[in-house]
């Protein structure tokens, strides 16, 4: 059984990363405001991050150490630290090339962050105002990305270039 500080550390780092991702999406939405489809996509992603933050905050209050094993939480914490480096790289990207930004988003959103989010929010007793299925929330989040082309081949991504010409691609 993990101690309360390990549980708290996992929630704290998850919240920091979700806040970072929301800020990143908002910044990118402003950067690509000249292309409505890209701006809207990035804005929707920021809204999703707000939902993730709200659910994590609520579940953190309901969490108790007996919900997970020490090994499982340690693995989550390790994955979250790795993810923090990916987010740092994305934030440091100064360019206006949406395809590069999209690749960064793909690396982050296909990382273990979603597994960590689901683990930290599933299986806990619902608290006041918690009426969201965490898996459904993540699936919807990934569908938005997939809808824009996360699963596309490199050739297909290059074919997107005309769509994003107005966005500095």
C-alpha positions in Angstrom: 0.0 0.0 0.0 1.5 3.4 -1.0 1.7 6.2 1.5 -0.4 9.3 1.2 2.5 11.4 0.1 3.0 9.3 -3.0 -0.6 9.5 -3.9 -0.5 13.3 -3.4 2.7 13.6 -5.5 1.0 11.8 -8.4 -2.0 14.0 -8.3 0.1 17.2 -7.9 2.3 16.3 -10.9 -0.7 15.3 -13.0 -2.3 18.6 -12.2 0.8 20.6 -13.0 1.1 18.8 -16.4 -2.6 19.3 -17.2 -2.2 23.0 -16.4 0.9 23.1 -18.6 -0.9 21.5 -21.5 -3.9 23.9 -21.2 -1.5 26.8 -21.2 0.3 25.3 -24.2 -2.9 24.8 -26.2 -4.1 28.3 -25.4 -0.7 29.8 -26.5 -0.8 27.8 -29.7 -4.4 28.8 -30.4 -3.3 32.5 -30.2 -0.3 31.8 -32.4 -2.5 30.2 -35.1 -5.4 32.6 -34.8 -5.1 33.4 -38.5 -6.4 29.8 -39.3 -9.8 29.2 -37.9 -9.7 25.4 -38.1 -6.4 25.2 -36.3 -7.4 27.8 -33.8 -10.6 26.0 -33.0 -8.9 22.7 -32.7 -6.3 24.0 -30.3 -9.0 25.9 -28.3 -11.0 22.7 -28.0 -8.0 20.9 -26.7 -7.5 23.6 -24.0 -11.2 23.2 -23.0 -10.5 19.4 -22.7 -7.5 20.1 -20.4 -9.8 22.2 -18.2 -12.1 19.3 -17.9 -9.2 17.0 -17.0 -8.1 19.5 -14.3 -11.5 19.7 -12.8 -11.9 15.9 -12.6 -8.4 15.4 -11.2 -9.1 18.1 -8.5 -12.3 16.4 -7.5 -10.9 12.9 -7.5 -7.8 14.0 -5.5 -10.2 14.9 -2.7 -11.7 11.4 -2.8 -8.5 9.5 -3.2 -7.1 7.2 -0.6 -3.9 5.2 -0.7 -5.6 1.8 -0.6 -6.9 2.4 -4.1 -3.6 1.5 -5.8 -0.4 -0.4 -5.2 2.9 1.3 -4.4 4.4 -0.1 -7.6 1.5 1.2 -9.8 1.8 4.7 -8.4 5.6 4.7 -8.7 5.3 3.7 -12.4 2.7 6.5 -12.9 5.0 9.0 -11.3 7.9 7.9 -13.5 5.8 8.2 -16.6 4.6 11.7 -15.5 8.2 12.8 -15.1 9.1 11.6 -18.6 6.0 13.4 -19.9 7.1 16.7 -18.3 10.2 16.6 -20.5 8.0 16.2 -23.6 5.9 19.1 -22.6 9.0 21.3 -21.9 10.2 20.5 -25.4 6.8 21.4 -26.9 6.6 24.7 -25.0 10.1 25.6 -26.1 9.1 25.2 -29.7 9.0 28.8 -31.0 8.1 28.1 -34.7 4.9 28.8 -36.6 4.9 25.5 -38.4 1.7 23.7 -37.4 2.9 20.4 -38.6 5.8 20.5 -36.1 3.3 21.6 -33.4 1.0 18.8 -34.3 3.8 16.3 -34.1 4.6 17.6 -30.6 0.9 17.2 -29.6 0.9 13.7 -31.0 4.0 12.7 -28.9 2.4 14.2 -25.8 -1.1 12.9 -26.2 0.0 9.4 -27.2 2.2 9.2 -24.2 1.3 7.6 -20.9 -0.4 10.7 -19.6 -3.8 9.3 -20.5 -3.1 6.0 -18.7 -2.0 8.0 -15.7 -5.2 10.2 -15.9 -7.4 7.1 -16.1 -5.7 5.3 -13.3 -5.9 8.3 -11.0 -9.6 9.0 -11.8 -11.1 5.5 -12.3 -12.3 3.2 -9.5 -12.6 6.0 -6.9 -16.0 6.7 -5.3 -17.8 9.4 -7.2 -17.8 12.7 -5.3 -20.1 15.6 -5.5 -20.4 16.8 -9.0 -18.4 13.9 -10.5 -20.6 12.6 -13.3 -17.9 12.0 -16.0 -16.5 8.7 -17.2 -12.7 9.3 -17.3 -12.3 6.8 -20.2 -14.9 8.5 -22.3 -13.3 11.9 -21.6 -10.0 10.6 -22.8 -11.5 8.9 -25.8 -13.2 12.1 -26.8 -10.0 14.0 -26.4 -8.1 11.5 -28.6 -10.8 11.5 -31.2 -10.3 15.2 -31.6 -6.7 14.7 -32.3 -7.3 11.6 -34.5 -9.9 13.6 -36.4 -7.2 16.1 -37.4 -4.9 13.4 -38.5 -2.8 11.9 -35.7 -2.9 8.5 -37.4 -2.0 9.8 -40.8 1.2 8.7 -42.6 3.9 11.2 -43.3 2.7 11.5 -46.9 -0.8 12.2 -45.7 0.5 14.8 -43.3 2.4 16.5 -46.1 -0.8 16.6 -48.1 -2.4 18.6 -45.3 0.1 21.5 -46.0 -2.3 23.3 -48.4 -5.0 23.4 -45.7 -2.6 25.0 -43.2 -0.9 27.5 -45.6 -2.6 30.4 -43.9 -1.2 29.2 -40.6 2.5 29.7 -41.5 3.1 26.1 -42.6 
